[in-house]
Every structure is written in C-alpha cells, then in structure tokens.
Amino acid sequence: MTTSRWARFGAVVGAGALLVGALSGCSAAAGGSSEGSTDLDAAVTVPTKLTWWTWSDSTQDLADAFTAKYPDITFDVVKLENPDAVVTKLQNAVKAGKGAPDLVPVEYQTLPQLTMGKALADLTPYGLDSYKDAFTASTWNSVNLQDKLVALPMDSGPMVMIYNKDLYAKSGVAAAPTTWDEWADASAKIHAADPEAYIANSGDAGFVTSMIWASGGQPFAVDGENVTINLQDEGSKKFADFWNSRLSNGELSPVATWSDEWTKALTQDKLGTLMMGSWMIGGMDDYGTAGKWAVAPMPSWDGKPASAENGGSALSVTDQSKNKAAAAAVLKYFADGDGRALLNENGFPSTTADLSNPEWLNKPFPAYGGQPANQIGAASSESVVPGWQYLPYQGYANNVFSDSVGAALGAGTDLNAAFEEWQKTLVEYGNTQGFSVNK
C-alpha cells in the first residue's frame, strides 16, 4: 500500500510518539563503514544487505528492481502495519542507540519530528541536493529541514476538487465553482434540492490543515526549538469563518471520511465533492458509474490558483545506518529514470519532469468520462501556497484534533473557539517536550 493509500485511509503518523532525543542531546549511534565514503558508484559494487522498513506492499518490487540493476545490493524488506508503526519503531531505535534500518519512508508531516529527534541522515554529502530542480517546490521544501536534506520526495498530494457532475446539474449548479463564494452557493443549492445530499462532509485533521494552508494561513512557525502557534492568523480564521457558515446552515455531511457511510453517500449521490490530494484522481472507479465524476481545480478566495499539499511521503536514510552511501544510492536510483517511473506507478508524481510529461498529462480516466484529469493535478502542484511549516510534533497535533476541532465539526459549533482550544493543548504539550512555544 502506497503512502497515498495510507493518506486515503486516514493514518496518523507518529501520533503518540515522543520526540526522543530531540532536545535532550541524545543522538543516534555513529555510522559504520560508509561513514567516511560518499562515492555512490563505488558503494553499489560492494556486497551489502540493506534493511528497509515500510508500510507499503510495493516496496519489495522496488527493492527487487534495484537489485536487478545492482546485484551486489540486496534487501531485507520489513513490512510494518502502518506509518505510525514505522515512526514509533524508529524512535524506539533512536532511544536505544541501535536497531534502526538503513532506509525508511516518512510522511512529509512527520519529517520535522524525526529530524529534531536526530533519526535521519543528512543526504547533502552524497550529492543528492543536486536534485533540487527535479522536484516540485513544495515537496523539496518539505525534505529540507534545519539546513539539512533529510529525504528525497517520493510522491505528492497537491489538492484538487473531484465533484459529482450529475448531482451538481440536478441541483442547478451549472459548473464547478472557482471561488469559495461560488462553492457556498453550490452548497446551498445541493442541500436545498435534496435535504439528504451535501456538497461535502465536515472533514478531518489532514483536510483542515490543508485548507488553512490553501487559505494562506501559516499557523505553525518553527525555528529550532522555538515554536510559534497561531491558529487565529488570517488564513486560519478565514477558513474557520467560512466553514462555520456551512456548519451553521447544516450544509455539511456528518459522515466520516473513508467510513462505510461515506462510501454509500458517494455512490448514492448524497455527497457531491471530494477535496483531497491528487493521489485520489486514480481512485474514483469504485464510487459510481464511469463519467459521473469530474476533476476541477480547488476554489480560491479570489479566483486565482491557490492550493496546498494533502498527503505524500519521502524516503530517508537513517542516522544509525552503517551503509549510508549504499542507502543514498537507492534514493538516487528512485530520483529519476527507470526507478522514478517504477515509483510513480503507485503515487502521484513529485518530479517536475513527470508532471509535464505529455503522455501522463493526456491520460484519459474512465471515471471522469475520459477527462485527462492529471492536468488538473499538475497545475495544482504549481499553485501550492509557499511558506507552510508543520509542527515538530504534528502527529500528536493530529491525534488530539478530535478533542477540540473534531468535536466542533461534529456538533456544528464555533471553529474559532475550537482552534483556540486546540492551540492551547499544542502549546502546553510542546512546552512539556522541551520546546519553547509561544514564549
């Protein structure tokens, strides 16, 4: 299962994991034989077995492809239950000073946490920083932390709007909304035409943070151990006020994303819109007859393109690895060429060359009546609002989201008050973990 699929099933990465060693001065065990070598070409000619932790069913195929090209490198692929399990096990290895793998996938939102925890190696000495221009700005920004390159992007999740053309038309909505004012008008029409139908559901932690991001919000600012949290900044409040209106009007479905009720609502034309990462473009075949759905850009406040990332992950070399050069060579192989093509089979691309490939861009999708929907996702990747930062304990933030914001979404109460409650919890937690939050 790819990281995109895990994003689809709502996995929370590192939700309860502590920032082991992040602020206490605890560091991972020193690297071994490759610590002094950065020659990737030489590293793949030395018989080496690399350990690769994963949550994905496709990782063994990736490892086999690398071994087919470089027979001296073999792999022990260890499949764990989900991203949370990978993060927890890695942080336990950091705490113990041993036991980490050579390679580990990390969701973008968790990279700051593992970087602060000294779990990941700096890839700059291995020349992988030369790939900067090969990746989208948003994914490259996500893997560069604390003046280090701590991973190479695998897939990405620029947001798109997938909507039910039939439901929209039946409700008197002539076209996909391009602004949030138009979206609000469509929302009212859909619910008025059928009180059991809704334009969307109320959302979860990943959706809310992505919507704040797309609205220009920057509620989290991190400078080393200094953290600032302001969930009442302009973008956060803009989204909260808008979503409050939909909630108070009873226009948002209470069904939880990925639940059986959610699936039923989609297939029975009771839920009209999905706003998710572009990884969902290829996942709509199970939600109705071919041609019922279409893909459009995310609406924005002024009609100009503005998007955010929603999901996606990168591949890292651990700081404990004794085979850093060989592991870095694996990342290089999957950065472009045949390796990248294989990687892209199970995710939405993060590489600019693939996002501009005419064959990929013009691929028709039966779910959308032959629409070349990748074009919408590619355009979204270019309009991701810059400047976003995740908390160095984003997993914890997502885990406690339901106590405040999630509860408000379910009850239809004020999101601004819920944001303030969420912020208070995050400030208190960060300070107990040794960060200096809002000081």
N, C-alpha and C positions, 0 to 999 in steps of 0.2 A: 504494500500500500504506500503510495507516494505521500509526500508532505502535503500536497494539495488535498488528497483524500482525507488526511488527518485534519486539515483545516475544515473540510466539509463536515466532519463528524464532531467538530467542536472540542477537540482535545485541548487541554490547558497544559502548557509546558512548564514544568518546574514549579507548580503551584504552591507546594508546601515546602519546597527545598530551601534550606538556609544558605546564606552566602558564605559558604565555608572558606575560610582563609582570605576572604576579600579584604578585610580591614584589620585582621589580626596579625598580619605579617607572615602567615603560614603559606608556604609555597610548595609547589609540586616537586616531586623528585627530579633530579637532573637527568637530562637526556643521555643517551649512550653513544653507540659507535658512530652515529651520523651527526652528532652534535657539532663536530668540527668541520663537516663537509657540507657544501651547498651545491655540489655537482649532481644535478638530477639525472643527467645522461649516464653518469658512472653508477649512480645508485641503483638503477634498474637492471644492471648487469651482475649484481651481487645477489646470490640466493638469499631471499628474505621472505619471511612469512609475516604479513601484516594482519592485525586484528581490527575488524571493522564492526562497530556496533551500529545497529539500525533498527528502525521500526517498519521498514518498507519491504514488501515482498519482492521488489525488483532489484534489490541490492546485489543479490547473488549473481544475477545476469550481468550487472555492471562489473563486478569483480572478475567474472569469467572472461569478459571481453578484454579486460586489462591483461590478464594472464595470457590470453591468446596472443597478444601483441608483445608482451614482455614475460616470457616463460619463467624467468628467474624469480618473479614476484608472485607469490601465492597468498591466499587469504583465509583467515578464519572469520567467517561472517557470523556474527552473533545477533539473532533477532530478538529484540525485546518487545514488550507488549505495545508500547506507545511512546510518543515523545517525552511524556512526563517520566516514564520509567528510565529512559536513556539519561535524562538530566540528573535524576536522583542518584542513579548508579555512578555516574561520572563524578558528581560532587562527593559521594562517599569515597571514591578512589582518591580524590584530591585530599580529603581529610586524612586518609590513611597514608598518603605519600606513595602509594603504589596501586597497581591494578587497573589503570586506565588503558583504553585501547590506543591504537595508532590513529584511527580515523573515526570521526563521529559526526553525524548530521545534527544541525542545530537550527531551530526556527529563528527567524530574524528577531523576534521579540525577546528571545532568551539570550542572544549573544552578549548583551551588556552584562547580564548576570554572571555568565561563565567567564567573561573577560575580567571582570572585577575579582572573581574567585580564582584567578590565575590558573584556569583549567586549559586554556588554549594557547598554542604556539603562535608566535609572530611569523608570518609567512614572507615578510619582506626580504629577509636574507636569501630566500630561494628564488628571487626574481619574479614572483607571482604578482607583484604590484604593477608589472608591465602590462597586465590585462585590464587596467583601469578603463580604457576607452572601449573595451569589448562588451561592457555591461551597462545596463541602464543606470542612470544617476541614483535612483532611489535604492536599488539593491546594493550598488557599490558603497553608498553611504552607510548602509546597514552593517557591512562587514569591516568597516574601518573605524576602530574604536581605540581611544587612548593612544593615538598616534601609532597604532599597530594595524596590520592587516591580519585579521584573526580567522578568516574563512574565505572561500570563493563561493559566490552565489550559485545555487542550483536552479530552482525555479522562481517564479514571481507571481504576484497576485494583484495587478492593477485593477481597480474596481470597474465593473460595468453594470448596466441595468438590463436584466432579462425580463421581458414582460409578455403577458398573455394577450396577443393581438385580438383574439376572439372576445375575451372578456372586456377589453378596453372598448372595442367597437360596439358591443352590445350595450355598454353603459353610456354611450355617447361621447367617448373620448376619441377624437379623430386621429391623433398622432401621439407618439411618445413625447412626454414633457421634456423640455430642455432647461427649464428653470424650476426652482423649488416652488414658486408661486403656481406654475402650471401643474406641478405634481400635486400640490394641495387641492387644486380644482379637480383634478382627475380622481383623487382620493375620495372627495365628497361625492362625486358623480357615481363612482363604483358602488359605494356603500348605500347610496340612496336608491339606486336601481335594484339592488338586492341586499337587504339587511344582513344576510348571511355571508356576503362577499366583502373582501377587504383588499385594498391595494397592496398591503404588506403586513407582516407581523411586527411586533414591537422591537425585536432584536435582542442581541446578546452582547457580551463584553467586546468581542472582536469587532462586531458591527459598529458599536457605539464609538469605540476609539478611532476606527477608520472614518466614521462620519465627522468626528471632531477634526481629524486630520484634513479631510477634504474641505472642511469649512474654514481652513486656515488657522485652526487652533494649534497651540503649542503648549499644552498644559504641563508637560514634563521637561525640565531642563536639568542636565547632568553635567557637572564639571568636577571630575574626580569623585571625591567623597561628598561634595556639596551638591545637594539636590533641591530644586525648587519645584513645588507642585502648585498649580493654579488652575483648578477646574472651573473657574469662573472667568477665564480670559475670554477675549472677544469671540473666538471661534467656538469654544465650548458652550458659551451662553447662547450664541446664535443657533446652534443645533438644538440645545435644550429647549429654547423658547418655541422653535418650530415644531419639535416632536411633542411638546406639551399640548400644543393646539390640536394635533391629531389624536392624542390620547384623550383629551377632554371631550372631543367630538365623538369618541367611540369608533374611530375610523381604522384602528389597527387591530389585527387579529391577535388573540391571546395565545395561539398555538406556539409551541417551542420549535425552533429550527431543528430539523432532522428528526423530529418525532413522527410517529405514525400518523398523528392528526395533521401534521404539516404536509406530509406526502399526500394524504387524502384530499386536503384542501387544494393543493396544486392540481391534482388530476381531475378534480370535480369542478374546476373553475371558480373556486371560492377564495383563492389567493392569487393576486394578479401580477406581483412584481417580486423579483429577487435582486438585491443589490449586494454583490459579492465579488470576490476576486475573479479574474479572468479564467482561472482554473475551472470554473463552473461552466464555461462555454461548452465544453465537451461532455457535460454530464446531464443534459436535459432529455435524453431519449426515453427515460423511464417516467416522465411526468406529463404524458399526454400524446395525442396524435401528432405525427410529423407535420410541421408547418404551423402549429398553433402558437409557437413562441417566436420571439424576435429579440435581437440584441441591440441596445442603443447606448450611447454614452451616458454617464452619470449626469443628472441635472446639476446645475450650479446656481449660485445666488444671482449672478449677473448674466448668465447665458454663455459665458466664456469657459473653455475647458478647464476643469479642476477636478482632480481625482486623488486617490490615496491607495496605498498598498493594503491588501487584506489577505494575509497568509503568505506562505512561502518559506523556504529554508535554504541553508548554505551547508557546505561541507568543510570541516575543520580538521586540523592535525592537533592532537593533544600535546600539552606541555610535557607530559611524562613520557611520550613516545621516545624509544631508543632508536627509531628508524625514521627520523623526521624527513630526511632527504627523499627516501623511497616513498613515504606517505605524501610528501609535497608533489612528487612526480605523478601520483594518482590524480591529485587535484588538477595538475597541468593537463593531463590527458582529457579530463572531462571539461576543460575550459573551452575547447573548440574542436573542430574537425569531427571525426567519427565518434569520439567519446561524447561530445556535446550532442550530436544527433541522437545517440542512444539515450542520453539523459532526458532529452526533450520529448521522447515518446510517452513519458509518464508525467508531464507537467507543462505549465505554460512558461515559455522561454523568459530568461532574464538577459539574454545576449542580444545586442542591437542588430547584429548580422541576421540572426534568425527572425527577429521581429520585422525585418524589412525584406525577407525572402519572398519573392512573388508567388512561388508555389504554395508556400504556407499561408500567405495572406489571402490568396484566392481560393483556398479550400472551401468547398460548399458543405454546409451542415444540414442534413435532412430535418433535424428538429426545428430548424428555422426556415423551412421551405427552400433550402439551397442558399441561404444568405451566407456570404463569406465573412462570418462573424469574427474571425481572428483580426480583421481590420479594425474593429472597434476596440478590441483589447490592446492592440499595438498602439493605437492612438492614445488610449488611456495611459499607457506606460510613459508617454511623453508629457503628460499633463499632471503627473503626481506632484502635489504641492511640496516644495522643498522645506527643509528645516525641522522635520519631525524627529523626536527622540523618544525612545522607550525608557521606562524606569529600569534601574538595575535590579529590580525585583518585580518585573512585570507579571510573572507567573502568579505571585502572591496577589497582586492587584486584581488580576482576572478572577482568581479564586474567591475573593471576598466581594466581588462586584455584585453578586446576587443578594448580599445582605442589605444593600442600600439602593443602588441604581436598579438592579434587577427587580427588587421588591416594588419600587416606584413604577417601573414599566408594567408590572403585573397588576398593580392596583390603580393605575392611571393617576397617580399623584405627582406632585411637582418634581421635575427632574433637577432643577437648580438646587433645591434643598437636598436632594439625594446626592448630587455631585459634591456638595459641601460635606455631607456625611462621609462619603467615600474618601474624599480628600483628608479628612481628619484621621480616618483609620490608616491611610497610607503614610501620613506624616508621622503618626505615633509609631507605626511599625518600622519605618526607615530609621528613626532615631534609636530604637531598641537594637537595631542591627549594626549600629556604629556609624551610620551616615549622619551628616549634618543637614537636616531637612528643614527648609523654610526658616533658617536662622540667619 
